[in-house]
Each structure stands twice: as C-alpha cells, then as structure tokens.
Amino acid sequence: MGAANSEERKMTRQNATPLNRRKFLKQSGAAAGAVLATPLLGSHVFAYSKPIELVHWSWLAASDGEVWGQMIQNFNDAHKDKNIQIRMELVPEEQYTTKVLTAVATGQAPDFGWGTAGKEAQLAKDQVIVPLDDLIAKSGLDLADFSAASVQAARYPNYGNQMYMVPMDLMSLQPLVNLDHVTEAGLDATKMPTDEASLMEWANAMTKRDGDKVTRSGIMMTGSGVQPTVTWGIVAEQMGFLRASADLKTAAVNPELGIKAMEWVLGLFDTAKVSTRDVTDRYKAFGVGQGSIFWTGPWTLSGYMKQNLNFGSFDMPNIGGTKKTYFEMGGLELYTQTDTARYEATMEAIKWLSDNSYLWTTVGRGAAPRKSILAQPDYKTAGIPWDKRGAFIDGMDFATIYEVPVLDGPEFTIYSGGNFLATTLEGVWAGKTKPAEAMASLQERWQAALDKG
C-alpha cells in the first residue's frame, strides 16, 4: 500500500499492534454489526437511533500515526452522544492488503481504511473497495472544494472513472537538510540548492570522509531498497524518461535517459563519493547526523521535531532539466460489506474526518487537498513550522510523478523497496547488473503490465 508499500515509513511500525480506541458498544450490549438507523443530517453532525461502531484499519504507526489517532479520538469525542463511534485497529503495512483481501472474502472486512492513490486498481477491479461517487453525493461532501489533481488521482479510468477514495493528504518528496552541517560547512542557509551544480556543491561541502570511506553522507542514500530507487525515479523523469506513456500503451519511453539516471545515482557512491552504501536505516541515520541532505516525505517531520533535530526543508532541485518530484496521495477507502447499509454511515464519518482535517494536514503529514483549508489565514503558521513543512506544501505544484493506474501499478512505483523495479535496480546499485540490462528487463516487464490493462 502507500504512504504505500513503504518499508520506509516504519520508524515504529514494525511492532504495530491492534489499538481499540473505545469499546463503544461494550456497555450498550449491541453487536458491531448492529442495524443502522437513518442518519439525521444537519451542520455536518449526524446521529443514529441505535448504536453503531465503525471499524477502521490503519497502517499509520509512526509519528503520523499518533496524529491520526488523535483525529479518530476527536471524531469519537464529537459524537459520543450521537450513537456512533470509530474503533481503530493498527495493521502492519506489509500485511495490510493480504488482511483486507481475507477479511472481505470472509465477510469480516473493516468498514474503511487507508489507501494510496493509483495503487488500488486491482482492488477496484476485484470489487474489494467500493466506488464512491453516489455515496459522496449523498453525503454532501463538497468535491468542488478538493483540488482537481486530488479528485483525478482518486479515480480509475478503467473502472468507470469512479472515485475509490476520499483524498486526505497530498504528499511529495523534498529534501531535508541538517542546518548544523550547513553552518559547519560555511554554506548560506538562505540560498538552498536549486540545480544539479549547487546540489553537488553542497553535498561535497558537507560530506565527511576517512580516506575513500564516506563517514557522513552529503546526500543520504542506502545501498539498496527505496532510497536509491526513488532517487533514480525522480532524476529519470526530470531528464525526460517515462515509465509509461500518457495513453498507458508504451512502457519505458526514452530508455536511454532512464539509463543515464541510473549512472547519476551510481555516481553519488562511486564518483562524487558523497553517499555511502553502508547506511541501512536512513531515517535513524539522518536523525543522528550521519547524513546532511535527505530526500524524504512529510511523514518524517513530527518525528524529527520531537528529536529536536535542527533541520529545514527546500524544494527538490532541478537536476535533469524539468523540475519534478514524486507525488503521493493518501485517502480513505471503503471495503465491501455484506450489509451495504453500513456504507452511508461510513461515508458520513469520512466526510467529518475530511471536513475536520486541518490538524491532519498541519501536524500529521502532507498538504491539504481541500481548498478551504489551504485558504485559512493561519494554515502556514499552525502546526509544524513553515521552514520545515513549507516545501512539502508549495512543492505540490511540481509533484507530477504519479502512480501508473493499471492492475500491476505497484510494479511501476518508484517509492518501493520490494517491487520489480526496486529488485531489478538492486543489481545495478551493487555493481552486478549493467544499467542497460536493467532497463531492458524493466521495459519488458512493464510492457506486459500495460498490455494487461
């Protein structure tokens, strides 16, 4: 899945366990599957004549998970007299899709959970997730208040162009920088890198070496997994490489540029020597000062704030010719229920969470997809300081490296440590596979995926 299939957001997810926020039905004696009464709508507040508990699965368990837990608690507090509550359970991200499939197959699915736009085509095809256009319209959720990009990202053209999630956050990858390292290197923190030349100047100035061994990376990398893969993906698309053509018919457009981007990443290790393959946990490494510039997402900000790390953020530099970075959208999706009457109550709860997502998008993660929230006069001053999160908000303007919305879309994602792309590139980073050989493998596999639809 998102924020998606990433082992990288696990700062604390490895030990995730079920969390029961409130045993609302315990005292009432009602079952979790109690029959819903007709909701009474008005001013975004609704009530039920019989108790209902909505089951929500979440894989958010790092610092963003703490904020999301508060969001669910806020809903429950606001509806403690309305006969409706949400019970949240944490499911490890690497197990999430498998558990959802099993739960739907056995009629025991949660009512709603987290998804990542562009990666759920197979779930839509298999009717595991529920098309939402009619439910959204009935709930009164104002789609006109959402950015056009977020609404489009929530749709699957091959499945009636229906929305299959309600957008909750817009995310991009941008660089964080250790400001203590900037000062130590004599660099000007008011003039952050904007292109390849200035990026490499900064990286070289902040790198520490013991002979040929890099002991502090100017650009935080790892020798395998997500970090070199997503770095390659951003640089490749900046150069003009496309994983799939706009019409989803042709794979690996401009393959020579994809090869060039692989060589650029290899150069960080072997030529410029501003990165080391020896880092395994890059989140921890950046937090303890073993790296100076770290391409990451907004889900890390709260954690580094708690560590009192002296850091800032800046826009992704234009390395390849066109300023682009990775786009990711998190949203809430409904899972197929035997009792379809539950859908309406679930959508009402999701509407409330969306309408009240100011906290989530100022402290939790990412930019708000809601225009009204972005327009609030204190949006830039609330939550995490703007010098730390501002790049992740303003940077959405050039976050145009989207997921490929086909059945095998996860094989195309550049933010993954275990899909076909990442495993193919493992050999390149280790020096066992030539970039041209890796590109040929990707082109063949991706073309088959596009032909599948």
N, C-alpha and C positions, 0 to 999 in steps of 0.2 A: 504494500500500500504506500502511502506517501510519506507529506511531510513524511510519506511514502516509501515504501520498501527500503527505508534507510536504516542501516545499522548505525548510521552516523548520528541519529538523534537520541541515542540510547544513554546519554550521560548516567541516568539511573534506571533505564527501562529494563535492564536485564533481570532485575528482581521484582518486576511488576506483579502484583497480586490483586485479586478481586477486592474492590472497595465498595462497601454498602454505605452510601451517604445517609440514608434514612429509611428505616423499616416502617414506612408509612402505613402499610396495610396490616402490620402485625397486630396492633391494638384493635383495629376495626374488624378483624376476622375475615376480611374479604380476600379473595384469591387474586393473584397478579393478573389473571385473565378476566377480571370482572367485566360484565357487560357495560358498555359506555352509555351514559345518558346523553341527551342532546346538549351540546355546549351552549352557554349563554354568553354571547359575544357583546363587547362594548368597551371602548377605550383600551383595546388590547388586553383586557382582563377577561378571563373566562372561568366558568365554574361548572361542576358536574354534580348531579344529584346523588350519584353513587361513586364511591372512591375508585380511583384508577391509579395504578403505578406503571409508569412507562419505564422500560428497561433500556438503558443506554450503554453501549460498549464504547470504550475509548482506549486508544493505544498511546495517548499522551501521558508520559510519566516522568519527564524531566522537569525543568523549571516551568515550561509552558503548561505541563500537566497540573501544576499547583494552581495556576491562574484559572485553568479550565474547571478545576474542581470548585473554585470559588464562584464561577459562573453558574454551575449547576446548583450550588448552595443558594445563590441569590434567587434562582428560579423557585426553589423549594420554599424559601422564606417568603417570597412574594405570593405564593399560592398555598400556604399552609392551611388556609380556611376555605380553599376552593375545591377540595376533594381530589386534587391531582398532584402527584409528586413524581420526581425522576429518581430512579435508582441507578447509579453509575457503577459499572464494573470495569476494571482495567484488564485488558487482554494484551499480552506481549505482541508487539507489532509483527514480528516474524511468524507468529501463529495466527494472525488476525483473519486473513482471508480463508484459511482452511477451517477455522472455527465457525466463521459465518456460513460457509457452504454447508457444513454439517448441521448447524442449527436450523437453517432454512429447510434442509431436506427432511429433518425430523419434526418440523413444525414447532420448534422451540427457539426461533430467532428473536434477538433483541428487537425492540421497536425501531431504534435508529442508532447510527454510529458515524464514525469519521471515514471519509473517503478523500481521494486526491483526484482532481480533475484530469481527464484524459487517460486514466489508467483503469477505468472500470467498464470498458466496452464489453468484455466477456461477461461480467456480472449483469449488465443490461441485456445482453443477448439471451442469457440463461434465465432471465426474469428473477434474479436474486434481489436486485434493487428495483425500486418502484418508480415508474415515470411520474413526474410531479406537476406537470402543467395544470391539470384540473384542480389538484389539491391546493396548489399555490393560489390559484384564482379564487377558490372558495374561502381560503383563509384570510384573504385581503392583504397578503404580503405584497408590498409595492415593488414590482420588478423594475419600474422606471427609476427607482432610487439606487439601483445597482449599476455599476459600470458596465458598459456594453461588453467589454472583454470578459468580465466575470460571468455574465449570463451565457455568452457564447461558449466559454470553456466548460460550462456545466452541461452542455448539450452533446448528444451523439448523433451526427448526421445520418449514420447508417441505421438508426433505430428511431425513425420518425422525428428526428431532431428534437426530441423531448429533453427537458431538463431532468437530470437524475440526481442532483444535489442542490442544496441551498448554499451558495458561497458564504464562507465565514471569514476568510482571510486571504490576502494576496501576498505572496512571498517571492523574493528574488535572492540570488546570491550576490553579495557585495563584499568588499574587503574590510576586515577589521585590522587595525594597526595598534601595536603596543607603543603608546606615546612616550614611555620612558626610553625605549630604544631609539625613537626619533630624536629625542633630546640628546641622548648619548652620542648619536652619530652626527650631531650638528646639522640636522635637517630642519626645514621650515615646515611646521605643522599646519600652517595656513595655506600651503601650496602642495597639496597632495598629488600623487602621480596621476596623470591623465592619459598617458600613452605608453607604448612599449619601452621607449627610451627612458622616460622618467621612472617607470616602474622598476626597470632593471638597475637604474642608478640607485634608487632607494634600497632595493633588495641587496645589492652588493655592499652598500654602506653599512647595513645593519647585520649582515651575516658575520658570524664568528667562525674561525677555522683553526684547527690544530694540524698544521701541515696540509694535507689534502682532505682531511676529515672535517666535515661541517659539524660544528658543535652547537650552533644556533642558526636556524634557517631564516634567511631573509624573507623567503616565501615558504610558508608552512606547507609541506607535502607529506605524503606517505608513499611507501614503495609499492603499494597495491591498494585495492579497494576503491572507495568512492572518490577520494580526493584527486588522484591523477585522472580519473575518468571524467569527472565533471569539469575539471580544468581543461582537458582536451576538448570536451564538447563545446564549451564557451568559446575558446580560441578558434576552433574549427569553423563554427558558424559565423564568428566575426570575420574570418577570412573568406567566407562565401560557400563553404561546404554545407550541404543539406542532407540530413538523414533520410528525408522523404520529400518528394516534390509536393507542391501545393495541392495537386489533384490526387495525391496518395497513390500514384501509379508507378513512380520510378524511385528506386532506392539509391542512396549514396550518390547524390548529384555533386559533381565536381570532386571526385575522389582524390585527385592529386592534392587538393587543399586539405582534405582530412589527413592525408599522409604528412603534409607539411606541419600540421598542428601537432601530430604525434612527435615529430622531430623537435618541435619547440618545447614540449614538455620534457623530453629526454635531455634537452639542453640545460634545463634547470638543475638537473642532477650532475650531468657529466661534462658540460662545457662551462656554463656560468658558475656552477658549483655554489648555488645559493639555496639549495634544498638538499635534504638527505632522505634516503630511503629507509633509514633506521627508525623513523617515527611510526608508531603503531596507533596510539590513541592521540590523535591530533587535537581533540578538544582539551584534554588534560595538558598536552604539551604547550599549547598556546597559553593556557591559563597559568602555567608556572614559568612562562618566559622563555620557552625553548624555540619559539618562532616569533617573527616580527609582523608579518603580513599574513592574514588568514582569510581565504575566501570561504565564506560560510553564510548561513541564513539567520533570520531574526530570532529563531528559536533559541539561540545561544545567549542572547543579550542579558536576560534576567539572571542567568547563572553566573556570568562574569561580573555583573553588578554586585551580586552577593559576595563574590570573592574579592571585591574592592580592587579589581584589576584596572589599571589606568590605561584605557583604550578609547579609540574613536573609530568612526567608520567613514568611508568615502566611496564615491561612485566607481563601479567597475571600469578600469581603464580600457581605452580603445586600442587593443593590441593588434587586431587583424585587419582593420580597415573600416568596419562598421560597428558602432557601439551597440553591443547586445549583451544580455546576460540571461541566465536561466529563470524561467517563470514557473511558479508552483502555486496552485490554489487548493486550500483545504476547505472542505464543506461537509455538511451533514446530509446523510442519505438514509432513506427508509428501506427496511428489509421486508420481504414478502411475509405476510401473516395469513394464517388460516382465517382469523377473524378480521376481515378487512375494515370493520367499523373502527378499528384502532387507528387507522391512518389519519383520520381527521383530527383526533386529539393529539397525535404525534406532530402533525404539521402545525397545530396551534402552539405547541411547546417550542418547536423550532423557530417559528415566527417570533415568539417572545425573545428567544436567545439571540436572534438576528437583530431585532429592534433594540436590544439592550447590549450590543456587542462593543460598546465604547471601551469598557475595561479590557476586553479580549484583544483589541487592536491598538491599545496604547501601552499595555503591560505584557500581554500574553505573547503575541507574535504577529508580525506582518502588518500590512496596510489594510484599512477597512475597504471592503468592496462597496459600501454604502456611501453615496454622495453626501447625504445629510450628516453623517458622522464626520467625514473628512472636512466638511464645511464649518464644523463647530469652532468657534474662535479660540478655544483653549486646546484644540487637538494637538498642536505642536508643542505645547508646554506641559501637557499632562503625561503621567506615566514615566517611562524611561526617557532620559534627557535626549534632546534632539540631536546633539552631536554624536550620539551613539546609535540612534534609530533612524535619523533623518534620511540617510542614504537608502534605506530599505523602503521608505515611502516614496520619495522623489524618484528613486530608481525604477519604479514600476513603469515609468514612461518608456524605458528601453528594455524592459524584461520581456523579450519577444521570442525566446527559445522555448517553445511549447512542447507538450507531450504529443505523440503521434496517435491519434484517436482510432486505432484499429484493434482487432481482437488480441493481437500479440503486441499491443502497445508497450507493455513493460519491457520488452526486449530492446526498445529504442531509447528508453530513458537514459539520460546522461547522469542522473543522480541515483546511482545504484552501485552496490558493491558485489552483487551476485548474479546479475543478468548476463545474457550472452555477450553484450557489449563489454561489460567490465571484465568478464573472464577471458575474452579474446584479447583485450588490451593488457592483461596481466603479463602475457608473454613478451609484449613489447617493452614494458617497464623493466622487466627482468633481463632484457637483452637476449631472449631466447627466440623471439619472433621478429622478423623484419616488418616495419610499418606497412610496406606494400602487400605483404602476405596477410596481415591482419585486415587490411582494407578489403582485400578480395573475399575473405571469409565473411566480413560484415555485409558486403554488397550481396552476396549470395543468400545469406540467411534473411536479411531484411527484405529482399525482393520477394522471397517466398512468403514472408509475412504480409506484405502488401497485396500479393496475389490472392491470399486467403481472405482478405477483406476485414 
